[in-house]
Amino acid sequence: MIKNHLSRILGERRWTQAKLSRETGIRPGTINDLYQGLAERVSFEHLDKICEALGCDLSELLEYIPNQQPRTGENLILEEHGNRRKKTS
């Protein structure tokens, strides 16, 4: 799992989402999705701008936490038309 620390970092720096949007040129809705942990995809360009504006490393912004239940290899779950199913041999 990837843990997003944007809300904590903005709070520590006393920055608003609006200020981050102005500083980076990233749409406010996109910033809000990241802040709320709702974003499913993030561009490298946005990550680069956010880290530059906040003066932080990517490792401060995002953290990898191993999943308790593996989701790759023999445990791979494929999504087909929104239906989750286990990979068959």
C-alpha positions as CSV (number, residue, x, y, z in Angstrom):
1,M,0.0,0.0,0.0
2,I,1.2,3.5,-0.7
3,K,0.6,6.0,2.1
4,N,0.2,9.6,1.1
5,H,1.4,12.2,3.7
6,L,0.3,15.4,1.8
7,S,-2.3,16.4,4.4
8,R,0.2,16.1,7.3
9,I,2.9,18.0,5.4
10,L,0.6,20.8,4.5
11,G,-0.6,21.0,8.1
12,E,3.0,21.1,9.4
13,R,3.8,23.9,7.0
14,R,0.5,25.7,7.6
15,W,-0.2,25.6,3.9
16,T,-3.7,25.5,2.4
17,Q,-4.6,23.3,-0.5
18,A,-5.3,26.6,-2.4
19,K,-1.7,27.8,-1.8
20,L,-0.3,24.5,-3.0
21,S,-2.4,24.8,-6.1
22,R,-1.3,28.3,-6.8
23,E,2.4,27.5,-6.2
24,T,2.3,24.4,-8.5
25,G,-0.3,25.2,-11.1
26,I,-2.0,22.0,-10.3
27,R,-5.8,22.1,-10.4
28,P,-7.4,22.6,-7.0
29,G,-9.6,19.5,-7.5
30,T,-6.5,17.4,-8.2
31,I,-4.8,18.7,-5.0
32,N,-7.9,18.0,-3.0
33,D,-8.1,14.4,-4.3
34,L,-4.4,13.9,-3.3
35,Y,-5.0,15.6,0.1
36,Q,-8.1,13.5,0.8
37,G,-6.3,10.3,-0.3
38,L,-8.9,9.7,-3.1
39,A,-6.5,10.0,-6.1
40,E,-5.9,6.6,-7.8
41,R,-3.3,8.0,-10.2
42,V,-0.7,10.7,-9.8
43,S,1.6,12.0,-12.5
44,F,5.4,12.3,-12.0
45,E,5.0,15.9,-13.1
46,H,2.6,16.6,-10.3
47,L,4.8,14.8,-7.7
48,D,7.8,16.8,-8.9
49,K,6.0,20.1,-8.6
50,I,4.6,19.3,-5.1
51,C,8.0,18.2,-3.8
52,E,9.7,21.3,-5.3
53,A,7.1,23.7,-3.8
54,L,7.1,22.0,-0.4
55,G,10.9,21.5,-0.3
56,C,10.5,17.8,0.5
57,D,11.7,14.5,-0.9
58,L,9.3,12.0,-2.6
59,S,10.0,9.6,0.3
60,E,8.5,12.2,2.7
61,L,5.4,12.6,0.6
62,L,4.8,8.9,-0.2
63,E,5.5,5.9,1.9
64,Y,5.4,2.2,0.9
65,I,3.8,-0.1,3.5
66,P,3.7,-3.8,2.6
67,N,0.2,-5.3,2.3
68,Q,-0.8,-7.7,4.9
69,Q,-2.3,-10.0,2.2
70,P,-0.1,-10.4,-0.9
71,R,-1.7,-9.2,-4.1
72,T,0.8,-10.3,-6.7
73,G,2.2,-13.6,-8.1
74,E,0.0,-16.5,-7.2
75,N,-2.2,-14.2,-5.2
76,L,-2.8,-11.9,-8.2
77,I,-6.3,-10.5,-8.5
78,L,-7.3,-9.5,-12.0
79,E,-10.0,-7.0,-12.7
80,E,-12.3,-7.7,-15.6
81,H,-15.1,-5.2,-16.2
82,G,-15.1,-4.2,-12.6
83,N,-15.4,-7.8,-11.3
84,R,-12.6,-9.0,-9.1
85,R,-11.6,-12.6,-9.5
86,K,-8.5,-14.6,-8.6
87,K,-6.1,-15.4,-11.4
88,T,-6.7,-19.0,-12.7
89,S,-3.8,-21.2,-13.9
